[in-house]
Amino acid sequence: MFNNAMMKQAKKMQEKMKEAQEEIAKMETEGSSGGISIKMVGGKTIEEVTVSEKIFEQKDKSLLEKFIKDAVNDATNKADKAAQKKMKKVTGGIKIPGLF
């Protein structure tokens, strides 16, 4: 049975989770590979792509595609790890289905 103290505690945790989710949505991460750099916001939106001049010297389309894919995956993985770390602080390590 939930008593009043437990309800307050659950509400407080819910508020902290909402705050953490808002912070995660604003969080910037960067990933890179072979002279390609990707900046993402919230782990979902690419804000900036930087390409080193040396990439153009190689004239290898498949290598460029690999570097772009790897840079995006690097930024996404960093965002996921940062989000998991932030949510773990809020939940105290309790795994809640549907959250990161």
Backbone atoms as SQL, in Angstrom:
CREATE TABLE atoms (id INTEGER PRIMARY KEY, chain TEXT, resi INTEGER, resn TEXT, atom TEXT, x REAL, y REAL, z REAL);
INSERT INTO atoms VALUES
  (1, 'A', 1, 'MET', 'N', 0.833, -1.196, 0.000),
  (2, 'A', 1, 'MET', 'CA', 0.000, 0.000, 0.000),
  (3, 'A', 1, 'MET', 'C', 0.872, 1.252, 0.000),
  (4, 'A', 2, 'PHE', 'N', 0.435, 2.209, -0.770),
  (5, 'A', 2, 'PHE', 'CA', 1.132, 3.479, -0.782),
  (6, 'A', 2, 'PHE', 'C', 0.598, 4.343, 0.352),
  (7, 'A', 3, 'ASN', 'N', 1.515, 4.875, 1.111),
  (8, 'A', 3, 'ASN', 'CA', 1.087, 5.858, 2.099),
  (9, 'A', 3, 'ASN', 'C', 1.474, 7.239, 1.577),
  (10, 'A', 4, 'ASN', 'N', 1.134, 8.249, 2.320),
  (11, 'A', 4, 'ASN', 'CA', 1.359, 9.621, 1.885),
  (12, 'A', 4, 'ASN', 'C', 2.836, 9.914, 1.624),
  (13, 'A', 5, 'ALA', 'N', 3.735, 9.423, 2.461),
  (14, 'A', 5, 'ALA', 'CA', 5.171, 9.652, 2.300),
  (15, 'A', 5, 'ALA', 'C', 5.686, 9.006, 1.019),
  (16, 'A', 6, 'MET', 'N', 5.195, 7.811, 0.708),
  (17, 'A', 6, 'MET', 'CA', 5.627, 7.121, -0.498),
  (18, 'A', 6, 'MET', 'C', 5.132, 7.856, -1.747),
  (19, 'A', 7, 'MET', 'N', 3.929, 8.395, -1.678),
  (20, 'A', 7, 'MET', 'CA', 3.388, 9.146, -2.810),
  (21, 'A', 7, 'MET', 'C', 4.209, 10.410, -3.051),
  (22, 'A', 8, 'LYS', 'N', 4.601, 11.084, -1.979),
  (23, 'A', 8, 'LYS', 'CA', 5.428, 12.278, -2.105),
  (24, 'A', 8, 'LYS', 'C', 6.783, 11.925, -2.706),
  (25, 'A', 9, 'GLN', 'N', 7.342, 10.816, -2.257),
  (26, 'A', 9, 'GLN', 'CA', 8.638, 10.375, -2.755),
  (27, 'A', 9, 'GLN', 'C', 8.544, 10.020, -4.247),
  (28, 'A', 10, 'ALA', 'N', 7.481, 9.347, -4.645),
  (29, 'A', 10, 'ALA', 'CA', 7.286, 8.983, -6.056),
  (30, 'A', 10, 'ALA', 'C', 7.116, 10.239, -6.905),
  (31, 'A', 11, 'LYS', 'N', 6.375, 11.210, -6.393),
  (32, 'A', 11, 'LYS', 'CA', 6.172, 12.462, -7.129),
  (33, 'A', 11, 'LYS', 'C', 7.495, 13.216, -7.280),
  (34, 'A', 12, 'LYS', 'N', 8.293, 13.226, -6.228),
  (35, 'A', 12, 'LYS', 'CA', 9.585, 13.908, -6.275),
  (36, 'A', 12, 'LYS', 'C', 10.501, 13.228, -7.299),
  (37, 'A', 13, 'MET', 'N', 10.493, 11.909, -7.331),
  (38, 'A', 13, 'MET', 'CA', 11.309, 11.170, -8.294),
  (39, 'A', 13, 'MET', 'C', 10.833, 11.456, -9.715),
  (40, 'A', 14, 'GLN', 'N', 9.533, 11.528, -9.907),
  (41, 'A', 14, 'GLN', 'CA', 8.972, 11.828, -11.219),
  (42, 'A', 14, 'GLN', 'C', 9.415, 13.216, -11.687),
  (43, 'A', 15, 'GLU', 'N', 9.434, 14.179, -10.785),
  (44, 'A', 15, 'GLU', 'CA', 9.875, 15.531, -11.126),
  (45, 'A', 15, 'GLU', 'C', 11.352, 15.538, -11.505),
  (46, 'A', 16, 'LYS', 'N', 12.171, 14.797, -10.751),
  (47, 'A', 16, 'LYS', 'CA', 13.602, 14.715, -11.054),
  (48, 'A', 16, 'LYS', 'C', 13.833, 14.042, -12.403),
  (49, 'A', 17, 'MET', 'N', 13.036, 13.035, -12.713),
  (50, 'A', 17, 'MET', 'CA', 13.163, 12.354, -13.996),
  (51, 'A', 17, 'MET', 'C', 12.814, 13.305, -15.137),
  (52, 'A', 18, 'LYS', 'N', 11.789, 14.113, -14.958),
  (53, 'A', 18, 'LYS', 'CA', 11.399, 15.084, -15.986),
  (54, 'A', 18, 'LYS', 'C', 12.522, 16.095, -16.194),
  (55, 'A', 19, 'GLU', 'N', 13.110, 16.580, -15.109),
  (56, 'A', 19, 'GLU', 'CA', 14.224, 17.522, -15.204),
  (57, 'A', 19, 'GLU', 'C', 15.406, 16.876, -15.934),
  (58, 'A', 20, 'ALA', 'N', 15.713, 15.630, -15.596),
  (59, 'A', 20, 'ALA', 'CA', 16.823, 14.930, -16.240),
  (60, 'A', 20, 'ALA', 'C', 16.555, 14.754, -17.729),
  (61, 'A', 21, 'GLN', 'N', 15.329, 14.426, -18.095),
  (62, 'A', 21, 'GLN', 'CA', 14.981, 14.256, -19.505),
  (63, 'A', 21, 'GLN', 'C', 15.109, 15.579, -20.264),
  (64, 'A', 22, 'GLU', 'N', 14.760, 16.676, -19.625),
  (65, 'A', 22, 'GLU', 'CA', 14.909, 17.989, -20.251),
  (66, 'A', 22, 'GLU', 'C', 16.384, 18.325, -20.443),
  (67, 'A', 23, 'GLU', 'N', 17.218, 17.989, -19.451),
  (68, 'A', 23, 'GLU', 'CA', 18.654, 18.212, -19.565),
  (69, 'A', 23, 'GLU', 'C', 19.243, 17.352, -20.682),
  (70, 'A', 24, 'ILE', 'N', 18.803, 16.119, -20.775),
  (71, 'A', 24, 'ILE', 'CA', 19.287, 15.203, -21.811),
  (72, 'A', 24, 'ILE', 'C', 18.935, 15.751, -23.195),
  (73, 'A', 25, 'ALA', 'N', 17.748, 16.308, -23.342),
  (74, 'A', 25, 'ALA', 'CA', 17.311, 16.851, -24.634),
  (75, 'A', 25, 'ALA', 'C', 18.185, 18.024, -25.082),
  (76, 'A', 26, 'LYS', 'N', 18.820, 18.714, -24.136),
  (77, 'A', 26, 'LYS', 'CA', 19.682, 19.855, -24.447),
  (78, 'A', 26, 'LYS', 'C', 21.160, 19.484, -24.502),
  (79, 'A', 27, 'MET', 'N', 21.491, 18.284, -24.080),
  (80, 'A', 27, 'MET', 'CA', 22.874, 17.849, -23.959),
  (81, 'A', 27, 'MET', 'C', 23.561, 17.764, -25.331),
  (82, 'A', 28, 'GLU', 'N', 24.780, 18.293, -25.415),
  (83, 'A', 28, 'GLU', 'CA', 25.561, 18.214, -26.642),
  (84, 'A', 28, 'GLU', 'C', 26.614, 17.121, -26.513),
  (85, 'A', 29, 'THR', 'N', 26.776, 16.361, -27.582),
  (86, 'A', 29, 'THR', 'CA', 27.851, 15.363, -27.645),
  (87, 'A', 29, 'THR', 'C', 28.536, 15.494, -28.991),
  (88, 'A', 30, 'GLU', 'N', 29.788, 15.057, -29.016),
  (89, 'A', 30, 'GLU', 'CA', 30.547, 15.079, -30.256),
  (90, 'A', 30, 'GLU', 'C', 31.118, 13.704, -30.523),
  (91, 'A', 31, 'GLY', 'N', 31.140, 13.365, -31.783),
  (92, 'A', 31, 'GLY', 'CA', 31.751, 12.120, -32.224),
  (93, 'A', 31, 'GLY', 'C', 32.649, 12.419, -33.400),
  (94, 'A', 32, 'SER', 'N', 33.669, 11.579, -33.587),
  (95, 'A', 32, 'SER', 'CA', 34.568, 11.820, -34.701),
  (96, 'A', 32, 'SER', 'C', 35.138, 10.515, -35.229),
  (97, 'A', 33, 'SER', 'N', 35.585, 10.596, -36.481),
  (98, 'A', 33, 'SER', 'CA', 36.237, 9.460, -37.127),
  (99, 'A', 33, 'SER', 'C', 36.943, 9.961, -38.379),
  (100, 'A', 34, 'GLY', 'N', 38.229, 9.687, -38.477),
  (101, 'A', 34, 'GLY', 'CA', 38.998, 9.951, -39.682),
  (102, 'A', 34, 'GLY', 'C', 38.905, 11.342, -40.262),
  (103, 'A', 35, 'GLY', 'N', 38.798, 12.361, -39.442),
  (104, 'A', 35, 'GLY', 'CA', 38.723, 13.727, -39.943),
  (105, 'A', 35, 'GLY', 'C', 37.306, 14.271, -40.078),
  (106, 'A', 36, 'ILE', 'N', 36.315, 13.475, -39.708),
  (107, 'A', 36, 'ILE', 'CA', 34.918, 13.918, -39.689),
  (108, 'A', 36, 'ILE', 'C', 34.533, 14.105, -38.230),
  (109, 'A', 37, 'SER', 'N', 33.912, 15.241, -37.931),
  (110, 'A', 37, 'SER', 'CA', 33.450, 15.522, -36.576),
  (111, 'A', 37, 'SER', 'C', 31.969, 15.869, -36.633),
  (112, 'A', 38, 'ILE', 'N', 31.197, 15.266, -35.728),
  (113, 'A', 38, 'ILE', 'CA', 29.744, 15.466, -35.670),
  (114, 'A', 38, 'ILE', 'C', 29.389, 16.000, -34.286),
  (115, 'A', 39, 'LYS', 'N', 28.590, 17.070, -34.247),
  (116, 'A', 39, 'LYS', 'CA', 28.070, 17.584, -32.983),
  (117, 'A', 39, 'LYS', 'C', 26.574, 17.332, -32.980),
  (118, 'A', 40, 'MET', 'N', 26.086, 16.660, -31.913),
  (119, 'A', 40, 'MET', 'CA', 24.662, 16.340, -31.797),
  (120, 'A', 40, 'MET', 'C', 24.081, 16.981, -30.544),
  (121, 'A', 41, 'VAL', 'N', 22.793, 17.229, -30.586),
  (122, 'A', 41, 'VAL', 'CA', 22.065, 17.728, -29.420),
  (123, 'A', 41, 'VAL', 'C', 21.008, 16.686, -29.077),
  (124, 'A', 42, 'GLY', 'N', 20.977, 16.313, -27.825),
  (125, 'A', 42, 'GLY', 'CA', 19.987, 15.357, -27.353),
  (126, 'A', 42, 'GLY', 'C', 20.179, 13.958, -27.904),
  (127, 'A', 43, 'GLY', 'N', 21.310, 13.704, -28.511),
  (128, 'A', 43, 'GLY', 'CA', 21.579, 12.384, -29.059),
  (129, 'A', 43, 'GLY', 'C', 20.751, 12.052, -30.284),
  (130, 'A', 44, 'LYS', 'N', 20.073, 13.055, -30.839),
  (131, 'A', 44, 'LYS', 'CA', 19.175, 12.797, -31.956),
  (132, 'A', 44, 'LYS', 'C', 19.354, 13.764, -33.115),
  (133, 'A', 45, 'THR', 'N', 19.714, 14.980, -32.820),
  (134, 'A', 45, 'THR', 'CA', 19.754, 16.012, -33.847),
  (135, 'A', 45, 'THR', 'C', 21.193, 16.408, -34.144),
  (136, 'A', 46, 'ILE', 'N', 21.599, 16.274, -35.394),
  (137, 'A', 46, 'ILE', 'CA', 22.939, 16.699, -35.787),
  (138, 'A', 46, 'ILE', 'C', 22.913, 18.207, -35.962),
  (139, 'A', 47, 'GLU', 'N', 23.756, 18.887, -35.201),
  (140, 'A', 47, 'GLU', 'CA', 23.820, 20.342, -35.236),
  (141, 'A', 47, 'GLU', 'C', 24.943, 20.835, -36.127),
  (142, 'A', 48, 'GLU', 'N', 26.022, 20.053, -36.207),
  (143, 'A', 48, 'GLU', 'CA', 27.185, 20.523, -36.952),
  (144, 'A', 48, 'GLU', 'C', 27.976, 19.342, -37.481),
  (145, 'A', 49, 'VAL', 'N', 28.480, 19.484, -38.691),
  (146, 'A', 49, 'VAL', 'CA', 29.366, 18.491, -39.297),
  (147, 'A', 49, 'VAL', 'C', 30.614, 19.234, -39.742),
  (148, 'A', 50, 'THR', 'N', 31.775, 18.749, -39.334),
  (149, 'A', 50, 'THR', 'CA', 33.037, 19.340, -39.739),
  (150, 'A', 50, 'THR', 'C', 33.832, 18.284, -40.496),
  (151, 'A', 51, 'VAL', 'N', 34.343, 18.686, -41.657),
  (152, 'A', 51, 'VAL', 'CA', 35.118, 17.769, -42.496),
  (153, 'A', 51, 'VAL', 'C', 36.510, 18.355, -42.675),
  (154, 'A', 52, 'SER', 'N', 37.516, 17.579, -42.315),
  (155, 'A', 52, 'SER', 'CA', 38.902, 17.991, -42.477),
  (156, 'A', 52, 'SER', 'C', 39.254, 18.070, -43.964),
  (157, 'A', 53, 'GLU', 'N', 40.091, 19.008, -44.320),
  (158, 'A', 53, 'GLU', 'CA', 40.526, 19.168, -45.711),
  (159, 'A', 53, 'GLU', 'C', 41.241, 17.916, -46.224),
  (160, 'A', 54, 'LYS', 'N', 41.935, 17.192, -45.340),
  (161, 'A', 54, 'LYS', 'CA', 42.695, 16.019, -45.781),
  (162, 'A', 54, 'LYS', 'C', 41.785, 14.901, -46.309),
  (163, 'A', 55, 'ILE', 'N', 40.516, 14.924, -45.922),
  (164, 'A', 55, 'ILE', 'CA', 39.557, 13.932, -46.427),
  (165, 'A', 55, 'ILE', 'C', 39.453, 14.031, -47.946),
  (166, 'A', 56, 'PHE', 'N', 39.463, 15.250, -48.465),
  (167, 'A', 56, 'PHE', 'CA', 39.285, 15.453, -49.904),
  (168, 'A', 56, 'PHE', 'C', 40.481, 14.962, -50.710),
  (169, 'A', 57, 'GLU', 'N', 41.624, 14.904, -50.074),
  (170, 'A', 57, 'GLU', 'CA', 42.824, 14.415, -50.754),
  (171, 'A', 57, 'GLU', 'C', 42.727, 12.928, -51.062),
  (172, 'A', 58, 'GLN', 'N', 41.974, 12.204, -50.250),
  (173, 'A', 58, 'GLN', 'CA', 41.895, 10.754, -50.409),
  (174, 'A', 58, 'GLN', 'C', 41.013, 10.339, -51.586),
  (175, 'A', 59, 'LYS', 'N', 40.050, 11.138, -51.926),
  (176, 'A', 59, 'LYS', 'CA', 39.152, 10.870, -53.060),
  (177, 'A', 59, 'LYS', 'C', 38.579, 9.454, -53.028),
  (178, 'A', 60, 'ASP', 'N', 38.184, 9.030, -51.840),
  (179, 'A', 60, 'ASP', 'CA', 37.633, 7.685, -51.661),
  (180, 'A', 60, 'ASP', 'C', 36.242, 7.809, -51.047),
  (181, 'A', 61, 'LYS', 'N', 35.238, 7.715, -51.883),
  (182, 'A', 61, 'LYS', 'CA', 33.851, 7.893, -51.450),
  (183, 'A', 61, 'LYS', 'C', 33.476, 6.912, -50.343),
  (184, 'A', 62, 'SER', 'N', 33.820, 5.647, -50.495),
  (185, 'A', 62, 'SER', 'CA', 33.432, 4.639, -49.498),
  (186, 'A', 62, 'SER', 'C', 34.096, 4.906, -48.152),
  (187, 'A', 63, 'LEU', 'N', 35.324, 5.418, -48.168),
  (188, 'A', 63, 'LEU', 'CA', 36.008, 5.746, -46.911),
  (189, 'A', 63, 'LEU', 'C', 35.326, 6.934, -46.235),
  (190, 'A', 64, 'LEU', 'N', 34.949, 7.925, -47.015),
  (191, 'A', 64, 'LEU', 'CA', 34.229, 9.080, -46.473),
  (192, 'A', 64, 'LEU', 'C', 32.912, 8.642, -45.850),
  (193, 'A', 65, 'GLU', 'N', 32.181, 7.781, -46.538),
  (194, 'A', 65, 'GLU', 'CA', 30.908, 7.275, -46.009),
  (195, 'A', 65, 'GLU', 'C', 31.121, 6.528, -44.694),
  (196, 'A', 66, 'LYS', 'N', 32.172, 5.731, -44.618),
  (197, 'A', 66, 'LYS', 'CA', 32.489, 4.994, -43.382),
  (198, 'A', 66, 'LYS', 'C', 32.791, 5.967, -42.243),
  (199, 'A', 67, 'PHE', 'N', 33.598, 6.999, -42.520),
  (200, 'A', 67, 'PHE', 'CA', 33.948, 7.973, -41.487),
  (201, 'A', 67, 'PHE', 'C', 32.704, 8.715, -40.984),
  (202, 'A', 68, 'ILE', 'N', 31.805, 9.079, -41.886),
  (203, 'A', 68, 'ILE', 'CA', 30.568, 9.761, -41.480),
  (204, 'A', 68, 'ILE', 'C', 29.735, 8.842, -40.594),
  (205, 'A', 69, 'LYS', 'N', 29.544, 7.604, -41.034),
  (206, 'A', 69, 'LYS', 'CA', 28.765, 6.632, -40.249),
  (207, 'A', 69, 'LYS', 'C', 29.390, 6.439, -38.870),
  (208, 'A', 70, 'ASP', 'N', 30.709, 6.261, -38.834),
  (209, 'A', 70, 'ASP', 'CA', 31.386, 6.028, -37.557),
  (210, 'A', 70, 'ASP', 'C', 31.311, 7.249, -36.636),
  (211, 'A', 71, 'ALA', 'N', 31.418, 8.450, -37.208),
  (212, 'A', 71, 'ALA', 'CA', 31.341, 9.667, -36.396),
  (213, 'A', 71, 'ALA', 'C', 29.942, 9.841, -35.805),
  (214, 'A', 72, 'VAL', 'N', 28.914, 9.584, -36.594),
  (215, 'A', 72, 'VAL', 'CA', 27.532, 9.680, -36.097),
  (216, 'A', 72, 'VAL', 'C', 27.303, 8.634, -35.004),
  (217, 'A', 73, 'ASN', 'N', 27.751, 7.410, -35.244),
  (218, 'A', 73, 'ASN', 'CA', 27.588, 6.358, -34.233),
  (219, 'A', 73, 'ASN', 'C', 28.352, 6.700, -32.952),
  (220, 'A', 74, 'ASP', 'N', 29.534, 7.283, -33.083),
  (221, 'A', 74, 'ASP', 'CA', 30.325, 7.679, -31.916),
  (222, 'A', 74, 'ASP', 'C', 29.570, 8.722, -31.092),
  (223, 'A', 75, 'ALA', 'N', 29.039, 9.744, -31.751),
  (224, 'A', 75, 'ALA', 'CA', 28.290, 10.787, -31.042),
  (225, 'A', 75, 'ALA', 'C', 27.029, 10.220, -30.399),
  (226, 'A', 76, 'THR', 'N', 26.334, 9.349, -31.109),
  (227, 'A', 76, 'THR', 'CA', 25.106, 8.740, -30.572),
  (228, 'A', 76, 'THR', 'C', 25.407, 7.867, -29.361),
  (229, 'A', 77, 'ASN', 'N', 26.451, 7.064, -29.443),
  (230, 'A', 77, 'ASN', 'CA', 26.823, 6.211, -28.310),
  (231, 'A', 77, 'ASN', 'C', 27.205, 7.035, -27.092),
  (232, 'A', 78, 'LYS', 'N', 27.936, 8.113, -27.299),
  (233, 'A', 78, 'LYS', 'CA', 28.306, 8.998, -26.183),
  (234, 'A', 78, 'LYS', 'C', 27.055, 9.626, -25.554),
  (235, 'A', 79, 'ALA', 'N', 26.111, 10.026, -26.391),
  (236, 'A', 79, 'ALA', 'CA', 24.866, 10.611, -25.884),
  (237, 'A', 79, 'ALA', 'C', 24.077, 9.584, -25.080),
  (238, 'A', 80, 'ASP', 'N', 24.002, 8.354, -25.585),
  (239, 'A', 80, 'ASP', 'CA', 23.275, 7.297, -24.872),
  (240, 'A', 80, 'ASP', 'C', 23.908, 7.019, -23.508),
  (241, 'A', 81, 'LYS', 'N', 25.229, 6.934, -23.468),
  (242, 'A', 81, 'LYS', 'CA', 25.922, 6.667, -22.200),
  (243, 'A', 81, 'LYS', 'C', 25.718, 7.806, -21.207),
  (244, 'A', 82, 'ALA', 'N', 25.792, 9.045, -21.683),
  (245, 'A', 82, 'ALA', 'CA', 25.579, 10.195, -20.803),
  (246, 'A', 82, 'ALA', 'C', 24.144, 10.219, -20.278),
  (247, 'A', 83, 'ALA', 'N', 23.182, 9.888, -21.129),
  (248, 'A', 83, 'ALA', 'CA', 21.778, 9.854, -20.713),
  (249, 'A', 83, 'ALA', 'C', 21.549, 8.758, -19.680),
  (250, 'A', 84, 'GLN', 'N', 22.125, 7.590, -19.904),
  (251, 'A', 84, 'GLN', 'CA', 21.992, 6.486, -18.944),
  (252, 'A', 84, 'GLN', 'C', 22.592, 6.863, -17.597),
  (253, 'A', 85, 'LYS', 'N', 23.739, 7.519, -17.624),
  (254, 'A', 85, 'LYS', 'CA', 24.403, 7.943, -16.378),
  (255, 'A', 85, 'LYS', 'C', 23.529, 8.940, -15.617),
  (256, 'A', 86, 'LYS', 'N', 22.959, 9.907, -16.341),
  (257, 'A', 86, 'LYS', 'CA', 22.103, 10.913, -15.708),
  (258, 'A', 86, 'LYS', 'C', 20.842, 10.275, -15.117),
  (259, 'A', 87, 'MET', 'N', 20.215, 9.374, -15.858),
  (260, 'A', 87, 'MET', 'CA', 18.999, 8.727, -15.366),
  (261, 'A', 87, 'MET', 'C', 19.314, 7.788, -14.195),
  (262, 'A', 88, 'LYS', 'N', 20.481, 7.176, -14.198),
  (263, 'A', 88, 'LYS', 'CA', 20.869, 6.291, -13.092),
  (264, 'A', 88, 'LYS', 'C', 20.964, 7.085, -11.791),
  (265, 'A', 89, 'LYS', 'N', 21.457, 8.327, -11.888),
  (266, 'A', 89, 'LYS', 'CA', 21.525, 9.185, -10.699),
  (267, 'A', 89, 'LYS', 'C', 20.129, 9.452, -10.144),
  (268, 'A', 90, 'VAL', 'N', 19.175, 9.657, -11.043),
  (269, 'A', 90, 'VAL', 'CA', 17.807, 9.971, -10.624),
  (270, 'A', 90, 'VAL', 'C', 17.114, 8.746, -10.036),
  (271, 'A', 91, 'THR', 'N', 17.280, 7.604, -10.684),
  (272, 'A', 91, 'THR', 'CA', 16.561, 6.405, -10.261),
  (273, 'A', 91, 'THR', 'C', 17.307, 5.597, -9.205),
  (274, 'A', 92, 'GLY', 'N', 18.531, 6.004, -8.912),
  (275, 'A', 92, 'GLY', 'CA', 19.318, 5.242, -7.923),
  (276, 'A', 92, 'GLY', 'C', 19.712, 3.870, -8.434),
  (277, 'A', 93, 'GLY', 'N', 19.782, 3.717, -9.739),
  (278, 'A', 93, 'GLY', 'CA', 20.191, 2.443, -10.329),
  (279, 'A', 93, 'GLY', 'C', 19.053, 1.476, -10.584),
  (280, 'A', 94, 'ILE', 'N', 17.855, 1.851, -10.189),
  (281, 'A', 94, 'ILE', 'CA', 16.700, 0.982, -10.423),
  (282, 'A', 94, 'ILE', 'C', 16.363, 1.023, -11.911),
  (283, 'A', 95, 'LYS', 'N', 16.240, -0.130, -12.522),
  (284, 'A', 95, 'LYS', 'CA', 15.908, -0.192, -13.950),
  (285, 'A', 95, 'LYS', 'C', 14.397, -0.059, -14.116),
  (286, 'A', 96, 'ILE', 'N', 13.992, 1.014, -14.760),
  (287, 'A', 96, 'ILE', 'CA', 12.586, 1.277, -14.999),
  (288, 'A', 96, 'ILE', 'C', 12.318, 1.026, -16.479),
  (289, 'A', 97, 'PRO', 'N', 11.421, 0.112, -16.796),
  (290, 'A', 97, 'PRO', 'CA', 11.138, -0.197, -18.208),
  (291, 'A', 97, 'PRO', 'C', 10.744, 1.053, -18.989),
  (292, 'A', 98, 'GLY', 'N', 11.301, 1.170, -20.194),
  (293, 'A', 98, 'GLY', 'CA', 10.983, 2.298, -21.057),
  (294, 'A', 98, 'GLY', 'C', 11.888, 3.490, -20.888),
  (295, 'A', 99, 'LEU', 'N', 12.775, 3.437, -19.900),
  (296, 'A', 99, 'LEU', 'CA', 13.734, 4.525, -19.705),
  (297, 'A', 99, 'LEU', 'C', 15.125, 4.037, -20.055),
  (298, 'A', 100, 'PHE', 'N', 15.719, 4.634, -21.009),
  (299, 'A', 100, 'PHE', 'CA', 17.096, 4.401, -21.420),
  (300, 'A', 100, 'PHE', 'C', 17.564, 3.043, -21.046);
